[in-house]
Amino acid sequence: MSGITNYTPTPAVNQPSSEPIADETTGREQLIERLLYLLGGSKEQVNLWLSSPHPWLGSRTPMSYLDEGKIEVVETLVGAIEQGIPG
């Protein structure tokens, strides 16, 4: 078929997606769920954790990174905590 039209179809997996897999809101919601699990389901503890400076973040708060759209920084920190790495 490609010889007739000079067109070779490519698999769909190689095509860029027009929609992101998860938007920022979904990412934040998932992060909050992970924190709720880690902190015993307490929304107050989650808010305290997010608003407290952390040494791994250069004494910045996790919320400051979220406000800048840098959720991956906070996800990395939460992932380390989930794996039992002290911090």
Secondary structure as a PSIPRED ss2 file (coil, helix, strand):
# PSIPRED VFORMAT (PSIPRED V4.0)

   1 M C   1.000  0.000  0.000
   2 S H   0.000  1.000  0.000
   3 G H   0.000  1.000  0.000
   4 I H   0.000  1.000  0.000
   5 T H   0.000  1.000  0.000
   6 N C   1.000  0.000  0.000
   7 Y C   1.000  0.000  0.000
   8 T C   1.000  0.000  0.000
   9 P C   1.000  0.000  0.000
  10 T C   1.000  0.000  0.000
  11 P C   1.000  0.000  0.000
  12 A H   0.000  1.000  0.000
  13 V H   0.000  1.000  0.000
  14 N H   0.000  1.000  0.000
  15 Q C   1.000  0.000  0.000
  16 P C   1.000  0.000  0.000
  17 S C   1.000  0.000  0.000
  18 S C   1.000  0.000  0.000
  19 E C   1.000  0.000  0.000
  20 P C   1.000  0.000  0.000
  21 I C   1.000  0.000  0.000
  22 A C   1.000  0.000  0.000
  23 D C   1.000  0.000  0.000
  24 E H   0.000  1.000  0.000
  25 T H   0.000  1.000  0.000
  26 T H   0.000  1.000  0.000
  27 G H   0.000  1.000  0.000
  28 R H   0.000  1.000  0.000
  29 E H   0.000  1.000  0.000
  30 Q H   0.000  1.000  0.000
  31 L H   0.000  1.000  0.000
  32 I H   0.000  1.000  0.000
  33 E H   0.000  1.000  0.000
  34 R H   0.000  1.000  0.000
  35 L H   0.000  1.000  0.000
  36 L H   0.000  1.000  0.000
  37 Y H   0.000  1.000  0.000
  38 L H   0.000  1.000  0.000
  39 L C   1.000  0.000  0.000
  40 G C   1.000  0.000  0.000
  41 G C   1.000  0.000  0.000
  42 S C   1.000  0.000  0.000
  43 K H   0.000  1.000  0.000
  44 E H   0.000  1.000  0.000
  45 Q H   0.000  1.000  0.000
  46 V H   0.000  1.000  0.000
  47 N H   0.000  1.000  0.000
  48 L H   0.000  1.000  0.000
  49 W H   0.000  1.000  0.000
  50 L H   0.000  1.000  0.000
  51 S H   0.000  1.000  0.000
  52 S C   1.000  0.000  0.000
  53 P C   1.000  0.000  0.000
  54 H E   0.000  0.000  1.000
  55 P H   0.000  1.000  0.000
  56 W H   0.000  1.000  0.000
  57 L H   0.000  1.000  0.000
  58 G C   1.000  0.000  0.000
  59 S C   1.000  0.000  0.000
  60 R E   0.000  0.000  1.000
  61 T C   1.000  0.000  0.000
  62 P H   0.000  1.000  0.000
  63 M H   0.000  1.000  0.000
  64 S H   0.000  1.000  0.000
  65 Y H   0.000  1.000  0.000
  66 L H   0.000  1.000  0.000
  67 D H   0.000  1.000  0.000
  68 E C   1.000  0.000  0.000
  69 G C   1.000  0.000  0.000
  70 K C   1.000  0.000  0.000
  71 I H   0.000  1.000  0.000
  72 E H   0.000  1.000  0.000
  73 V H   0.000  1.000  0.000
  74 V H   0.000  1.000  0.000
  75 E H   0.000  1.000  0.000
  76 T H   0.000  1.000  0.000
  77 L H   0.000  1.000  0.000
  78 V H   0.000  1.000  0.000
  79 G H   0.000  1.000  0.000
  80 A H   0.000  1.000  0.000
  81 I H   0.000  1.000  0.000
  82 E H   0.000  1.000  0.000
  83 Q C   1.000  0.000  0.000
  84 G C   1.000  0.000  0.000
  85 I C   1.000  0.000  0.000
  86 P C   1.000  0.000  0.000
  87 G C   1.000  0.000  0.000
